[in-house]
Amino acid sequence: MLFVSLLLMLVYTSFAFAVECESYASLIRTEGKVQLVALGSPFPKRNLDLPYALCSGDRVQTVAEAQALISHSGGELVLAENSSLEMLDVDSLSLTEGTALFRVTKREGQRFVAKTPLVVIGVKGTEFLVSSQSSRNDVALFKGEVEVERQDGQEMAYYESKPVSAMSFSEYQAFQQQSFNEYKNNLEQAFSDYKEQQLAEFKAYVSGVDLQAGRQLTLSGENEKPEAIDAPINKSVEKLQQQLNSWLE
């Protein structure tokens, strides 16, 4: 009797996993070790036949030296190594960990949303890179427009880096010296260390930031006082964008 019950449970579970769902995206191309964890499945899928239809709740995960190209209703994205992305619905995705480069097609009257555990990014049509780390999130905008807000709705202390033209000579010397510090350009650098290296001035407490092209918004992690620094895109992010962008050409 126990054997029959277990067999029926196995058949039911297999049937449940096999049921097709409405797909909002597709896994188009992979490099290295890429796993798919389907909604409700305890085991990741490997050796996928591409293109592979993705449904709400599905998660795509990459390890070191791996990346994946995903086509979705809003456009395309490249998931970088050591990253995890979850499909939410037809107009939204969640980068739960790591880095992704998004290219979103402009759609009249429609807004695409990219999320991390910390922020919500509203997009109308643009190219931007998002990095979600435990101590900080980065949103770098290369073209178009995005609006960045916190998931919890808290206001942020908004800081803006000085343009070179507004710096004193001593500030410019310090800025030049900092630009050669390798750790400044590390996306995994703690927010507090990053803030210390930026010549930024407090502007206001804001609930959201309309980021401008060529700028990078760096936000403190969930356990810190909400702060955000608006600065020019740094060289490491530009280099990463160029590398990931080759998959979008």
Salt bridges, closest charged atoms under 4 A:
ASP91 OD1 - ARG107 NH2 3.31
GLU127 OE1 - ARG103 NH2 3.22
ASP138 OD2 - ARG136 NH2 2.85
GLU147 OE1 - ARG111 NH1 3.54
ASP152 OD2 - ARG150 NH2 2.82
GLU171 OE2 - LYS162 NZ 2.86
GLU201 OE2 - LYS162 NZ 3.62
GLU201 OE1 - LYS203 NZ 3.90
GLU227 OE2 - LYS195 NZ 2.80
ASP230 OD1 - ARG215 NE 2.79
GLU249 OE2 - ARG103 NH2 3.93
